[in-house]
Amino acid sequence: MLVVDEPIYRRLPAFLIATVDKFASLPWIGKSGAFFGHVDRYDPDKGFFGAYEPGEGRPFGNGHRLDPPDLVN
């Protein structure tokens, strides 16, 4: 279980529980775009990267992309 923001943005968990205030702040945090599939690079040791960190990681091959999560309420 991770409870600190930075590792969560890097490792993109399969299941995420957030408070309403944290969920509402997601559009204002560039790194949070990764939760919604906005990543195009990966590093096995560091995790996923998107437009908010140019030059980090290696591009996905063969047009691969991450799907955004489904919202469960």
C-alpha positions, 0 to 999 in steps of 0.5 A: 500500500502506498500513501504518498503522492510521488510513488503513486504517480510513478507506479500507477496503481491498479486500484486507487482510493482518494478523498474528495479533496484529493480527487478534485485537485487532480486536474491541477497537478500535472503528474496526475495526468498519468492516472488517466492514461497520459503516459507515453514512456516507461523506465523499469526502475523509476516507473511511468512518465508523461508530458510533464517530464520530457526526456525521462524513460523510454517510449512504449513500443508498437503504439502501446498506451495505458487506458484510463481507469474506470470510476467507481462510486 
